[in-house]
Amino acid sequence: MSLELDKESYLMEAAKNGDDRAFALLIKPYESKVFALLLRYSGNPTDAEDLFQEVFLRVWKSLKGFEWRSSFSTWLTRIAINAAISFQSKRQEVQSQYIPTEIELQNEESMSSNQAEIGFKASLSDEHSPLKEILDAALKKLSPQMRSALLLKYQEGYKIKEIAEILNCSEGAVKRYLFDATLRVKEELVSKKVLR
């Protein structure tokens, strides 16, 4: 067991026993990552801050039930994703500001995957890019599960197995979400004549 995992285990046990300081030290390394994830889901800092508070309140209340069946990071991310999905389903109009930075669109006839990646990165750096607006529109049409799978895979860098744990589904379901989401985004780009 690594030193970091030993420290995390110690902090987890202390936090389970009501140690507020241990809880603060336990969550500190994950705060910015969780906030960034919630910001992408909510679309604005105020909602992200509210969700952030809700997530860590849920974590605090659920600590005693944590049994190390998955890593603390995976468990925390699952709670954050579930809170974000609940938030979205409560909203009248679902808004998504998440734009994956590495969608693997493979359309050999019109552009190589390397060209597509360069185009996506360039468009993402420009808030007013037409491609960014098209991607926003396409991503708003995806189900929460598809959007979550894309976010976790391409933005956060999680592996299929980890995404399955977070979304509480099979690895096959995650692969299907990623396939369907990529296909739908690609179809949107073709319909807008960004791809042929």
trRosetta pair geometry for C-beta under 8 A, 3 or more apart (Angstrom, degrees):
i j d omega theta_ij theta_ji phi_ij phi_ji
1 5 5.0 -119 -176 88 90 125
1 6 5.6 112 125 -60 115 86
1 9 7.7 -8 176 -10 144 143
2 5 4.6 94 56 9 82 102
2 6 6.9 -140 97 -6 43 86
3 6 5.5 -52 -149 35 32 115
3 7 6.4 33 152 -19 65 105
4 7 5.7 -54 -149 36 31 112
4 8 6.2 31 152 -18 65 106
5 8 5.5 -51 -143 38 33 112
5 9 6.2 37 154 -22 65 104
6 9 5.7 -53 -147 35 29 112
6 10 6.4 30 153 -19 63 106
7 10 5.7 -54 -149 36 30 112
7 11 6.3 27 154 -15 65 108
8 11 5.8 -55 -144 40 30 109
8 12 6.1 35 154 -24 64 107
8 26 6.8 98 -144 -135 67 83
8 72 5.8 -145 175 11 127 145
9 12 5.6 -53 -146 34 28 114
9 13 6.5 26 157 -16 63 105
9 68 7.9 21 -113 -92 96 133
10 13 6.0 -58 -151 36 28 107
10 14 6.4 24 154 -14 64 109
10 22 7.9 -120 127 -146 72 121
11 14 5.7 -57 -146 41 32 110
11 15 6.0 32 155 -20 67 109
11 22 4.7 178 -153 -174 69 90
11 23 7.7 153 170 -76 94 25
11 25 5.4 -126 -130 93 134 105
11 26 4.1 170 138 -78 125 94
12 15 5.8 -56 -144 38 27 110
12 16 6.3 34 153 -24 63 105
12 22 8.0 -136 -33 152 12 115
12 26 6.1 117 -73 -124 58 139
12 63 7.3 -173 -163 -159 75 103
12 66 6.8 -103 -168 96 122 139
12 72 6.5 -138 -82 -88 129 134
13 16 5.5 -48 -148 31 31 116
13 17 6.7 22 154 -10 61 107
14 17 5.9 -64 -155 42 32 106
14 19 4.1 -35 158 39 92 146
14 22 3.5 -166 102 -104 119 171
15 18 7.7 136 -175 0 32 7
15 19 5.6 -87 -85 63 38 84
15 22 4.5 -141 -58 105 74 104
15 23 4.0 115 -129 -76 114 76
15 26 5.4 -47 -39 -7 148 150
15 60 7.9 -110 174 -125 111 67
15 63 5.6 -116 122 -153 103 153
16 63 5.0 -156 -96 141 67 110
16 64 5.5 119 -152 -94 92 57
16 66 7.4 -126 -86 47 115 105
19 22 3.8 48 104 14 119 116
19 23 6.6 165 96 -17 64 82
20 23 5.5 -55 -152 34 34 114
20 24 6.5 35 152 -20 67 103
21 24 5.6 -51 -150 34 34 113
21 25 6.5 29 153 -14 65 106
22 25 5.7 -57 -148 41 33 109
22 26 6.1 40 151 -28 66 107
23 26 5.5 -53 -146 32 30 117
23 27 6.5 11 163 -5 65 108
23 60 6.3 44 -158 -109 146 92
23 63 7.5 -77 -109 -78 110 154
24 27 6.6 -66 -145 43 25 96
24 28 6.3 48 155 -51 62 100
25 28 5.7 -32 -145 0 30 124
26 72 7.4 -106 -179 -180 104 154
27 30 5.6 -79 -165 51 58 104
27 31 6.1 79 143 -60 88 88
27 56 6.1 65 -153 -127 162 114
27 59 6.9 114 -93 107 127 155
27 76 7.6 157 -123 -124 85 143
28 31 6.0 -33 -149 -11 31 116
30 33 5.5 -70 -160 50 56 111
30 34 5.4 53 147 -24 88 110
30 73 6.6 -173 -99 -117 126 76
30 76 5.7 6 171 127 162 160
31 34 6.0 -62 -145 39 25 107
31 35 6.2 23 159 -18 64 109
31 52 7.9 57 -158 -161 78 118
32 35 5.7 -54 -144 37 31 111
32 36 6.3 33 156 -21 65 106
33 36 5.9 -53 -148 35 29 111
33 37 6.5 30 153 -18 62 107
33 156 7.5 85 -169 -128 108 104
34 37 5.7 -55 -149 37 32 113
34 38 6.3 27 155 -15 66 108
34 52 6.5 119 120 -126 106 84
34 55 6.1 -168 177 110 132 157
34 56 7.9 111 119 -57 160 94
34 76 6.8 -79 -83 152 125 111
34 77 7.6 -142 -99 -97 85 59
34 80 5.1 -141 -144 -98 95 147
35 38 5.8 -59 -147 41 31 108
35 39 6.1 35 153 -25 66 106
35 48 6.1 78 -166 159 72 116
35 49 7.9 19 -136 -88 103 53
35 52 5.3 14 -101 -99 80 131
36 39 5.6 -51 -145 33 30 115
36 40 6.7 32 155 -19 62 102
37 40 6.0 -55 -155 32 30 110
37 41 6.7 23 151 -13 63 107
37 77 7.4 -164 -107 -137 177 84
37 80 5.7 61 97 144 136 138
37 81 7.6 -65 161 -73 132 69
37 84 7.2 -102 139 -53 92 150
37 151 7.0 102 -142 161 87 129
37 156 6.9 20 -91 -74 112 126
38 41 5.6 -56 -148 40 36 110
38 42 5.8 17 161 -7 72 113
38 47 7.9 -154 157 118 97 77
38 48 4.4 129 116 -145 99 81
38 51 4.4 -178 -159 95 130 130
38 52 5.6 -165 54 -63 164 76
38 55 7.0 -121 -72 -23 137 141
38 80 6.3 -103 -62 -167 95 105
38 83 7.5 -20 -110 95 110 115
38 84 5.9 -150 -119 -84 66 110
39 42 6.2 -61 -131 46 26 97
39 43 7.7 148 176 -36 53 8
39 44 7.8 -123 -148 83 73 9
39 45 6.5 2 -120 -94 107 55
39 48 4.1 11 -84 -103 65 154
39 97 7.3 -58 144 71 71 130
40 43 7.9 24 -180 -68 21 47
40 96 7.5 18 159 -168 70 74
40 97 5.7 -133 -147 80 47 83
40 98 3.8 65 174 -83 109 92
40 151 6.4 149 114 -132 142 126
40 155 7.1 74 -103 165 173 171
41 48 7.8 131 58 -100 81 86
41 51 7.4 -153 78 163 121 177
41 84 3.7 -27 163 -159 171 126
41 85 8.0 -81 -154 -54 139 45
41 87 6.9 96 134 69 119 128
41 88 6.6 -98 178 -52 100 114
41 96 7.0 -35 -139 -123 39 76
41 98 6.7 16 -70 -37 45 120
41 151 7.7 7 -68 -103 87 167
42 47 3.6 -170 -179 106 135 118
42 48 4.7 -163 45 -63 138 69
42 51 5.9 -158 -55 -7 135 140
42 84 7.1 -113 -48 -133 78 89
42 87 6.4 -39 -95 132 91 149
42 95 7.7 28 169 81 34 102
42 97 7.8 -19 79 17 43 112
43 47 6.9 24 55 52 69 138
43 95 4.3 -31 -26 119 162 117
43 96 6.7 -129 -67 -119 108 10
43 97 4.2 137 -115 -22 70 112
44 47 5.1 80 67 17 87 103
44 48 6.8 -157 94 -9 41 94
44 97 8.0 127 -44 -23 49 144
45 48 5.3 -59 -141 41 32 115
45 49 6.2 37 159 -24 68 103
46 49 5.9 -51 -151 31 28 111
46 50 6.7 28 150 -16 61 104
47 50 5.6 -53 -151 36 36 112
47 51 6.2 34 152 -16 68 106
47 87 7.1 121 178 -176 113 140
48 51 5.7 -55 -146 41 31 110
48 52 6.1 42 151 -29 64 105
49 52 5.3 -48 -145 30 31 119
49 53 6.7 33 155 -18 62 100
50 53 6.0 -53 -156 33 31 110
50 54 6.5 29 149 -17 64 108
51 54 5.4 -56 -148 39 35 114
51 55 6.1 40 154 -25 69 103
51 80 7.8 81 152 -151 108 74
51 83 5.5 137 -161 135 94 120
51 84 6.4 55 -162 -85 147 68
51 87 5.8 -37 -94 -59 119 153
52 55 5.9 -51 -147 30 27 112
52 56 6.7 11 160 -5 62 107
53 56 6.5 -68 -151 43 27 98
53 57 6.1 28 154 -20 65 111
54 57 5.7 -58 -146 37 29 113
54 58 6.3 31 155 -20 65 106
54 83 5.4 154 107 -150 117 136
55 58 5.8 -58 -154 35 29 111
55 59 6.4 29 150 -20 65 105
55 76 7.8 71 167 -170 113 78
55 79 5.7 122 -153 125 84 103
55 80 4.9 26 -130 -97 141 71
55 83 5.0 -121 -80 12 84 162
56 59 5.2 -42 -142 34 41 116
56 60 6.3 47 154 -22 65 100
57 60 5.7 -50 -148 34 31 113
57 61 6.3 25 154 -13 64 109
58 61 5.9 -60 -146 42 29 107
58 62 5.9 11 161 -7 66 119
58 79 5.3 176 105 -169 128 124
58 83 6.7 -157 2 -69 152 122
59 62 6.0 -71 -140 47 24 101
59 63 6.7 54 156 -61 62 84
59 76 6.2 19 -105 -117 131 84
59 79 5.8 144 -71 96 83 169
60 63 6.2 -24 -157 -21 28 114
62 65 5.3 -60 -173 44 72 112
62 66 6.7 90 131 -46 84 88
62 79 7.3 -171 42 -99 151 137
63 66 5.6 -41 -157 3 41 117
66 72 7.4 36 -170 -109 144 79
66 75 6.2 73 -127 176 109 167
70 74 4.1 -94 153 85 122 133
70 75 5.4 151 81 -53 108 84
70 78 7.8 78 80 -16 155 135
70 165 5.1 138 -113 -180 143 139
71 74 4.6 97 55 5 81 101
71 75 7.0 -148 93 -3 43 87
72 75 5.6 -58 -148 40 33 113
72 76 6.0 33 155 -20 68 109
73 76 5.8 -55 -144 38 26 111
73 77 6.3 26 156 -18 62 108
74 77 5.8 -56 -146 38 28 110
74 78 6.4 33 153 -23 63 104
74 162 5.9 -127 -108 -155 113 89
74 165 5.1 -3 -179 111 133 132
74 166 5.8 -123 -164 -71 78 84
75 78 5.7 -52 -151 31 29 113
75 79 6.7 29 151 -17 62 103
76 79 5.8 -54 -153 34 33 111
76 80 6.4 32 150 -18 66 106
77 80 5.5 -53 -146 38 35 113
77 81 6.2 35 155 -19 68 105
77 152 7.4 99 167 -116 134 113
77 156 7.7 116 -136 180 138 163
77 158 7.7 154 150 -76 167 144
77 166 5.1 -45 107 -122 108 125
78 81 5.9 -53 -143 37 29 109
78 82 6.2 29 156 -18 63 108
78 165 7.0 -90 -67 131 125 74
78 166 4.5 -156 -80 -147 79 59
78 167 7.5 -146 -121 -51 87 25
78 168 6.9 86 -147 -38 125 95
79 82 5.8 -56 -147 38 28 111
79 83 6.3 29 154 -19 64 107
80 83 5.8 -55 -148 36 29 110
80 84 6.3 29 154 -19 64 107
81 84 5.6 -56 -148 38 31 112
81 85 6.3 30 154 -18 66 106
81 148 5.3 75 -156 -140 122 126
81 152 7.5 -11 -88 -62 137 121
81 166 5.8 83 10 162 150 107
81 167 6.8 -77 125 -87 155 67
82 85 5.8 -53 -144 37 31 110
82 86 6.3 33 155 -19 64 106
83 86 5.7 -54 -148 37 30 112
83 87 6.3 36 151 -23 63 105
84 87 5.5 -51 -149 33 31 116
84 88 6.5 30 153 -18 64 105
84 144 8.0 163 111 -154 88 113
84 148 7.8 145 85 -95 124 102
85 88 5.7 -54 -148 36 32 111
85 89 6.3 28 156 -17 66 106
85 144 4.4 91 -128 178 100 147
85 148 6.9 -23 -68 -60 113 131
86 89 5.9 -58 -146 38 30 107
86 90 6.4 28 155 -20 64 108
87 90 6.0 -63 -154 35 28 110
87 91 6.7 32 150 -27 63 105
88 91 5.7 -52 -153 24 35 116
88 94 5.1 45 -169 -128 99 101
88 96 8.0 21 -117 -72 131 89
88 144 5.9 158 76 -96 144 117
89 144 7.2 -45 -54 -45 95 147
91 94 5.8 126 85 -87 121 51
91 95 7.2 -93 150 9 159 82
94 140 6.2 151 100 -159 95 82
95 140 7.0 -26 -129 -113 33 110
96 136 7.0 174 85 -155 81 69
96 139 4.9 -121 99 123 137 109
96 140 5.2 -172 28 -87 106 63
96 142 7.8 -14 1 48 170 100
96 147 6.2 -108 -125 -143 151 145
97 136 7.2 -9 -121 -123 42 107
98 139 6.3 -149 77 170 83 153
98 147 6.7 116 62 -174 139 103
98 150 7.6 132 129 100 129 109
98 151 5.4 -40 -168 -95 154 108
98 155 6.8 -84 -161 -43 108 156
99 120 7.9 -178 159 -172 106 98
99 124 5.5 -180 108 -113 136 105
99 132 6.2 -35 -102 -140 158 82
99 135 5.3 71 -130 118 102 135
99 136 6.8 -47 -77 -70 103 70
99 139 7.0 -133 -96 -22 56 155
100 103 5.0 99 90 -53 126 88
100 120 7.8 -26 97 -179 70 143
100 150 5.2 -96 -58 167 135 104
100 151 7.1 -131 -82 -89 92 41
100 153 7.9 0 -130 79 133 85
100 154 3.8 36 -158 98 119 140
100 155 5.7 -115 -120 -49 67 89
101 120 6.5 145 -161 129 42 117
101 121 6.3 53 -164 -93 90 78
101 124 6.1 -44 -109 -17 81 173
101 154 6.4 178 46 153 61 99
101 155 6.4 105 9 -101 93 68
102 117 6.1 13 -128 -127 69 107
102 120 7.3 161 -88 90 28 147
102 154 4.8 -163 63 -157 83 100
103 116 7.4 -85 84 143 84 120
103 120 6.5 163 31 -96 91 160
103 150 7.4 -6 -96 -150 97 113
103 154 6.2 -4 -73 -120 55 164
103 182 6.1 164 -166 -123 102 89
103 185 6.2 -85 -158 101 159 152
104 113 5.8 4 -154 -146 72 127
104 182 6.9 -20 64 -135 71 142
105 111 7.9 34 103 78 111 105
105 113 6.6 167 70 -117 53 74
105 116 4.7 -145 61 -172 106 161
105 182 6.9 -173 -88 -172 65 98
105 185 7.4 -110 -82 102 113 106
105 186 5.3 153 -131 -97 106 103
105 189 7.2 -14 -128 46 158 157
105 195 6.9 -117 159 -85 142 155
106 113 5.5 -20 -95 -70 72 109
107 110 4.8 -4 122 39 118 100
107 111 6.2 41 76 45 97 69
107 116 7.6 108 32 -66 93 136
107 186 7.0 155 -49 -156 119 120
107 195 5.4 96 45 -174 164 127
107 196 7.2 160 152 68 136 60
108 112 7.2 29 -124 -100 56 58
109 196 6.3 -99 110 94 105 104
110 195 5.1 130 91 -165 155 73
110 196 3.8 160 -90 43 129 90
111 115 4.2 -119 -176 88 104 128
111 116 5.3 128 112 -57 121 82
111 119 7.4 2 167 -9 160 142
111 195 6.7 -102 20 -122 112 89
112 115 4.7 98 53 6 77 100
112 116 7.0 -139 96 -5 42 86
113 116 5.4 -51 -146 37 36 115
113 117 6.3 40 154 -22 67 103
114 117 5.8 -51 -147 34 31 111
114 118 6.5 31 153 -17 63 105
115 118 5.7 -55 -149 37 32 111
115 119 6.3 34 152 -19 65 108
116 119 5.6 -58 -150 38 30 114
116 120 6.3 31 153 -20 66 105
116 195 7.8 15 -107 -92 112 119
117 120 5.7 -52 -147 35 32 111
117 121 6.4 28 157 -16 65 106
118 121 6.0 -56 -147 38 29 108
118 122 6.3 28 155 -17 64 108
119 122 5.9 -57 -145 38 28 109
119 123 6.2 25 158 -16 65 110
119 131 6.7 -167 157 -119 97 170
120 123 5.8 -60 -146 40 29 109
120 124 6.1 29 157 -23 66 109
120 131 7.2 -137 -109 143 49 137
120 135 7.7 90 -133 -74 93 153
121 124 5.8 -55 -145 34 30 112
121 125 6.8 30 157 -22 62 103
122 125 6.1 -58 -157 29 31 109
122 126 7.1 7 154 0 63 109
122 129 7.6 142 120 -113 71 149
123 126 6.1 -73 -155 47 35 98
123 129 3.9 166 -155 146 75 157
123 130 7.7 -81 -136 61 116 52
123 131 3.6 -64 -129 73 155 123
123 132 5.0 -178 156 -45 98 82
123 135 7.5 122 120 -3 138 132
124 129 7.4 -64 -47 32 20 149
124 132 6.2 133 -97 -94 44 109
125 129 7.9 78 60 -35 53 136
126 129 4.0 103 85 -49 106 101
126 132 6.8 -157 84 -13 73 136
127 132 7.0 -119 -161 94 25 164
128 132 7.6 120 107 52 6 129
128 133 8.0 6 -166 -41 40 112
129 132 4.1 91 69 0 99 105
129 133 7.0 -167 94 -6 56 81
130 133 5.6 -55 -152 36 37 112
130 134 6.4 36 151 -19 68 105
131 134 5.6 -54 -147 38 34 111
131 135 6.2 34 154 -18 67 106
131 189 8.0 25 -141 -122 87 103
131 194 6.1 111 -110 -132 90 141
132 135 5.7 -54 -145 39 30 110
132 136 6.3 38 152 -24 63 103
133 136 5.6 -48 -148 32 31 116
133 137 6.5 31 153 -18 62 104
134 137 5.8 -54 -152 36 32 111
134 138 6.4 30 151 -18 65 107
134 188 6.4 160 170 141 93 106
134 189 6.5 99 138 -100 133 65
134 192 4.9 -140 -131 63 135 174
134 194 6.1 167 96 -35 167 143
135 138 5.6 -54 -144 38 34 111
135 139 6.0 30 158 -18 68 109
135 185 6.9 26 -132 -152 75 110
135 188 7.9 130 -103 102 38 133
135 189 7.9 17 -79 -75 73 100
136 139 6.0 -61 -146 39 25 107
136 140 6.5 32 155 -26 63 105
137 140 5.9 -51 -152 27 30 115
137 141 7.2 27 152 -19 59 105
137 188 6.8 179 96 -170 96 138
138 141 6.0 -62 -164 30 35 112
138 142 7.4 42 144 -32 64 98
138 184 6.6 155 -174 131 99 87
138 185 4.7 100 145 -122 141 66
138 188 3.6 -172 -98 58 116 168
138 189 7.2 -19 -61 -41 155 73
139 142 5.6 -40 -157 11 45 117
139 147 6.2 92 -173 -113 89 104
139 150 7.6 -126 -126 79 105 156
139 185 7.1 24 -68 -98 69 108
141 184 6.7 -144 98 163 115 131
141 188 7.5 160 35 -75 140 137
142 146 4.1 -119 -176 88 111 122
142 147 4.6 139 99 -55 123 86
142 150 7.4 -1 155 2 170 136
142 181 5.4 39 -129 -124 135 96
142 184 6.4 149 -88 86 89 147
142 185 7.8 -11 -60 -57 123 90
143 146 4.8 93 53 7 80 101
143 147 6.9 -151 89 -3 40 88
143 177 7.9 -102 68 -134 110 99
144 147 5.7 -58 -143 42 31 110
144 148 5.9 34 157 -23 67 108
145 148 5.7 -53 -144 36 28 112
145 149 6.3 30 156 -20 63 105
145 167 6.4 90 -140 -157 87 134
145 169 7.6 46 -148 -14 126 156
145 173 7.9 -60 174 157 135 108
145 177 5.3 -112 135 -116 94 134
146 149 5.8 -54 -149 34 30 111
146 150 6.5 28 154 -16 64 106
146 177 4.7 -162 -102 -167 58 88
146 178 7.8 166 -146 -72 71 28
146 180 6.0 -91 -110 89 126 104
146 181 3.9 159 -177 -75 108 111
146 184 7.5 28 170 31 157 139
147 150 5.8 -56 -150 38 31 110
147 151 6.1 32 153 -20 66 109
147 181 7.2 166 -66 -124 38 136
148 151 5.6 -56 -145 38 30 112
148 152 6.1 22 161 -13 66 110
148 163 7.9 145 131 -161 89 100
148 166 7.8 -156 163 116 119 115
148 167 5.9 134 115 -93 135 115
148 177 7.7 -30 66 165 81 151
149 152 6.1 -59 -143 41 26 105
149 153 6.0 16 162 -12 64 115
149 163 5.8 76 -130 178 71 139
149 167 6.8 -12 -74 -50 82 155
149 174 5.5 166 -126 -152 120 73
149 177 3.9 128 -3 112 160 129
149 178 5.1 -123 142 -63 126 75
149 181 6.4 178 74 -3 112 148
150 153 6.1 -65 -140 43 24 104
150 154 5.7 -22 -178 21 66 116
150 155 7.6 57 134 -7 68 98
150 177 7.8 -126 -33 138 72 99
150 178 6.7 142 -77 -117 64 70
150 181 5.1 -130 -53 136 117 154
150 182 7.8 157 -99 -60 109 72
151 154 7.2 -67 -118 52 12 80
151 155 5.0 -31 -161 31 55 126
151 156 6.5 43 144 -7 69 105
152 155 7.3 -19 -61 52 10 85
152 156 5.0 -39 -143 46 44 125
152 158 4.4 -30 166 35 94 130
152 162 7.5 -155 166 107 123 97
152 163 4.7 139 108 -110 139 101
152 166 6.3 175 -119 68 156 154
152 167 7.8 -132 5 -40 158 107
153 156 7.5 47 9 53 12 80
153 157 7.6 40 -178 -109 29 14
153 158 6.2 -76 -86 63 41 79
153 160 7.6 26 -103 -80 111 60
153 163 6.2 -11 -62 -68 85 148
153 178 6.0 42 -9 -105 166 125
154 157 7.9 21 -166 -70 10 46
158 162 4.2 -126 -171 91 104 124
158 163 5.0 131 112 -59 125 82
158 166 7.0 -19 -173 -5 167 142
159 162 4.8 92 55 9 75 104
159 163 7.1 -141 95 -7 37 88
160 163 5.7 -56 -147 35 30 112
160 164 6.4 35 153 -23 64 104
160 171 5.2 67 143 -151 109 97
160 174 5.2 152 -159 101 80 137
160 175 6.3 18 -141 -63 132 84
161 164 5.7 -52 -153 31 30 115
161 165 6.8 31 149 -18 62 102
161 171 5.9 -19 -92 -95 56 118
162 165 5.6 -51 -154 33 36 112
162 166 6.3 33 151 -18 67 106
163 166 5.6 -55 -147 39 34 112
163 167 5.9 12 161 -1 70 112
163 174 4.7 119 101 -138 117 141
164 167 6.3 -64 -135 50 24 95
164 168 7.9 110 165 -70 52 4
164 169 5.7 -108 -147 78 70 62
164 170 6.0 -31 -145 162 123 16
164 171 4.6 -56 -61 -76 150 57
164 173 7.1 117 -119 57 91 94
164 174 4.9 -97 -71 -26 80 134
165 168 7.3 16 -180 -75 29 46
167 173 7.6 -141 106 105 129 118
167 174 6.6 145 44 -87 139 97
167 177 7.9 -88 170 -4 175 164
169 173 4.0 -81 151 76 124 146
169 174 6.4 150 88 -47 109 78
170 173 4.6 105 57 0 78 99
170 174 7.3 -138 100 -2 48 83
171 174 5.5 -50 -153 34 38 114
171 175 6.4 40 149 -19 67 103
172 175 5.6 -52 -149 36 33 112
172 176 6.3 34 151 -19 65 105
173 176 5.5 -54 -149 37 33 113
173 177 6.4 38 151 -22 66 102
174 177 5.6 -50 -148 33 33 112
174 178 6.4 29 154 -16 65 106
175 178 5.8 -56 -148 39 31 110
175 179 6.1 31 153 -20 65 108
176 179 5.6 -53 -143 38 30 112
176 180 6.0 26 160 -15 66 109
177 180 6.1 -59 -143 41 25 106
177 181 5.9 22 160 -18 64 113
178 181 5.9 -56 -139 39 25 110
178 182 6.1 25 161 -17 63 110
179 182 6.1 -60 -148 38 24 108
179 183 6.2 23 155 -18 62 111
180 183 5.7 -58 -148 38 29 113
180 184 6.3 27 156 -18 65 108
181 184 5.8 -56 -147 37 29 109
181 185 6.3 27 156 -16 65 106
182 185 5.9 -54 -145 38 30 109
182 186 6.1 32 154 -20 64 109
183 186 5.6 -57 -147 38 28 113
183 187 6.3 32 153 -22 64 105
184 187 5.6 -49 -145 34 32 113
184 188 6.5 35 153 -20 63 103
185 188 5.7 -53 -153 34 33 113
185 189 6.5 32 150 -17 65 105
186 189 5.7 -56 -149 37 33 111
186 190 6.4 33 152 -19 66 105
186 195 6.6 -47 -161 55 74 156
187 190 5.6 -53 -146 37 32 111
187 191 6.2 31 154 -19 66 106
188 191 5.7 -53 -145 37 30 110
188 192 6.4 16 157 -6 64 110
189 192 6.0 -62 -144 47 29 102
189 194 4.2 -78 -166 65 84 116
189 195 4.5 50 124 8 109 108
190 193 7.4 32 -179 -80 34 29
190 194 7.4 -82 -64 52 24 72
190 195 4.9 -53 -80 78 66 93
190 196 6.9 83 -131 -146 86 11
193 196 7.7 22 -148 -81 61 65
